[in-house]
């Protein structure tokens, strides 16, 4: 599968709220993920736990959007923006760039850039 198709399919699933399906279908088992604060995770199970832990803190998603992919060689980037309320009462607008590396039809690396 070509990177353009992978990127478009990932965006489609995210827009449909099927983030876990996107990860299950397109992430390599040994994926590496780096958060905006520099935290590094390795492996699909760690990625799923991170997503689950974050989701457990959210009380409401007021809005969410993801851009069409910008593709260069074996990478694609997305602009992701979310207005969310946490269970602790804090409301935040998350505005980030996510960069993904694809190898052999799987996402092997992701990194997020945002102001913390």
C-alpha positions, 0 to 999 in steps of 0.5 A: 500500500502506498503512503498516500493511501495509508495517510488518507485511510488513517485520516478517514478513521480518525475523523470517524472516531476510530482511532484504535482501529487506525492504530490496529490496522496501520501501526507496526507492533514495534512503533516508537512514539515521542510526545511533545514533552519528549516522553518516548514510548515503544510498542503498540501496547504502550500506545494503546495504554497511552490512548486509554489513559488519556481518554479516561481523563477526558469528560467532553470533546467539544470539537475536533478536527484533523487536516488532510495529510501532507506527504513527503517521501516516507513521512506524512504530517497532520494538523490535529486540533481538539477543544476538550474538557477534562474530568478535573474541570480544566478545559484546553485547546490542543493544537498539534502537528503529528508526524508519522513515518511509514515503512513496509506499509506500517507506521513505525514512528510518530512524533507530536509537536505542540506547545505545552 
